């Protein structure tokens, strides 16, 4: 990997870090491909339990690399469609990853960087970070990231920040739902991430995957007979799984289940 770093510990906690600090971790074609490959591989690795998505340097992600955008401006519509499709695959690789993904936001995030945060399951940022959805300042729109950002912050907040392109603070990012937690320092952020990891490592890995799928299936859907039947089918199937039997048995026997890690 040339544009990202991957580190893992013995528990199955993996750090995937953007590693282009010289350009504030802006992504280009190469970085997009490497992130897709990393998340697909890690998502299929049974030894991986948690993925932390972070960055090197002072910025989390400045969005699209300006040189990449300049090249894209010269593409025809078909080539731009193909190019945007790769970005869409990257965001969906993060969003649909069967492992829980924690965004570790140690610095500013703009444009597509906000989309990356929104695609994660949990996000924490330092209190001095700033954010912006600045695409309209360049005469473009945040189209590919919009499903994830709107799901995270809601349509009303998206109207404001998609249209004004104004910067907003970490406290505002927390208020509107982009961040789950705020941290006064990198050290305290890592303490909170460690707490989340402890919780996640104590939970059934297949149950976590199924819970992620459940959220995506149920969110924004009308509560009708079809949805009710779907949720009934999901619980019926998982109750008979080996993981559920182990989890319920361990609870009744007052012991840790086999998957639990310290």
N, C-alpha and C positions, 0 to 999 in steps of 0.2 A: 504494500500500500504506500502510495506516494503523498496522498493528501489527507489521510486520516491515520490516527494511531489507535491500536487495539491492545488493551491490557486486560488480563483476567486473573482472578484469585481462585483459591482452592474450593471456595464455596459455590462457584459458578456465577459470581458477579463480574460482569464485563464492562469496561469503560471503552466507549467508542468516542474518540476526540477529533474534532476538526483540527487540522494541522497546517493551516495556511495563515499564520498570524501576520505575515508581512502584508497581506491584503485583507486583514480583519476577518479572515475565514470566509470570505466570499466564495461561493461555489461556481465552478465552471463544469464543462463536460466531464473532465476526468474525475473530479470530486463527486459529482452526481453518480457516475458509474460505480465508484468505489463504495459509496454509502449504500447503494442498492445491493451490491454484492455482499457487503458485510452483514446487512440486516437479513438478507435471505439465508445466508449461511448460519448465522447465529440463531435465527428463528427455527431452524431445522436441527439444531444441536441440543440433544436432550440433557447435556451436562450444563447448559446455560440456564440460569434461573432468573437473572435480572440484568437489564442493560441500562447503563448510565450514559446518556448522550451529552458530552461536554465539548470543550474547546480549549485550545492552547492560546496563550496571549491575552491581551486586554479586552478583546471583543468576542462575543459568542458567535455571531454570524451577521455580516453586513448584507446578506442577500446575494443577489446575482453579481458575479464578477463583471466589472465594467467592460473589460476587453471581450469577454464572452458576449455581452449585450451588444457591443459594437459589431461583432461578427454577425450576430443574429439579425441586426438591422439590414444587413446586405442580403440575407436569405430571401428566397421567394416564400410564398405562403405555405407550400407543401413542406419545405425544409423547416420553417418555423413551427409547423404543426408537429413534425417529428421531434424537434428540439424540445418543445414544451411537453411532449409526451414523456420524455426521459425525466424531466423534473417531476411530472405527475407520478411516475413510477417510484421515484425516490421518496416522495412524501407518503405514498401509500405503503411502501415497504416499512416505513417507521410506524405508521398508523395501524396497519394490519399485522404487524409482527406478533406472533403468539406469546412472546415474552413481555412482561411489564417493562415499559420504557420510561425512565426518569430523565427529564431535561435539566441539566445542571447549567444554569445561565449565569456565568460569572462576569458578564459584561454586556455591552449594548447589542441589540438585535434589531435589524431593519429588514423590511420587505420580506423576502423569502425566509429569512431567519426567524421571523415571527411565525411563519407557516410551519417551520420545523418544530418550534415549541408547541404549537397547537396540535400537532400530530402525535405528540408524546402523551403518555397516560397520566403522568404527574410532572409538575414543573415547579422549580424553585429558583428564585433569582436574588441577587444581591441588591440591597436597597439603593445603590448608586447607579444602577443600570437604567438606560433609556431605550425606548422602543419607538418604531414608526412603521406605518404602512404607506410608504412614500412613492408608490408607483405612479400615481397621477401627476406627480411633479415632473416625471419623465415622459408624460404623454402616453403611458400605458396603464394597465389595470392589474390588480392582484388576482387574476382569474384562477390560476391553477391552485393557489393556496387557499382560495375562498371557502371551499367546503369545510376545511379544518378550522380556519379562523372563525368563521361564522358559528360553527358548532361550539367553539370554545367561548366566544365573547358575546354571542347573540347578534341578531340582525340590527337592533337599534344602535349598539356600540359600533358595529361594522359600518353603518351609514356615516357616523361621525368620522371615524378614522380612515376609512377608505376614501372619503371625499375631501377631507381637509388635509390629509397627509401630515398632520401635526405630530410632533414628538410627544410622547407621554412617559410618565415616570413609572418606576417599579410599583409604587403604591397604587397607581391607577391600573397597572397591569393586573395587580392582585384584585382590585375592586371589581374589574370587569370579567375576571375569570380566566385570564391568560395564564397567570401564575397561581398555584395552589398555596404557596407559602412565600414569605419574604424573609430574608436573612440580613442582619446588619454587617456581616463579614463573610468571606469565603470559608473561614473556619467553622462558623456556625451553620453555614449552608451544608457543609460536608457532614456535620453532626446530624442534621435533619435527614440528609440522604441516608446516612448509616442507620438511623432509626427506621426509615421506610424499608430499607433492605432487610433489616431484622424481621419486620412484620411480613414482608413478602416471602422470605425464606422459610417462614413457619407455615405457609399456606400451601395447599395442594397445587402443584404446577399445572396439571391438566384442568383443575377447577378455575385457576386464574385465566387460562386460555379461553375456557368456556364462558367465564364471566365477561371477558372483553368482547367476545362474539355476541353475547346477550345484550350488552349495552348498545352495540352497533345495530343489532336487529330491532330493538325495541324503541330506541330514541326517535322521537318525533312521529311515531306511528299512532294511529287512532286505536283506542282500546276497543276492539271489535272481536267477534268470534274467532276470526283467523288468528289474531295476535294471541288471544287467550289460549287457543289450541296449541300454538307454537310454544308458548312458555310451559304448558303442561307436558308437552312432548320432551322438551329439554330437561326438565327436572326428572321425569320418568327414566330417561336414558342415563343420566349421570348418577342417579341413585344406585343403579346396578353395576357401576364401574368398580374395578378393583381399588381405585384411589378413594372413592366414597366409602367403600366397605372398610378400608384401612383407617380412614379418618374418623368414622363413627365408632369403630371398635376401639381406637386409641383413646377417644374422648370418654367412652364408658369405662375403660380400664385405667383411666387416669395416667396415661403415659403419652409420650410424644409419638406422633406418627412417623413412619419410616422416612418420609421425605423432609422432615424438619431439620434445618441446619442452624447452627449458632452464628 
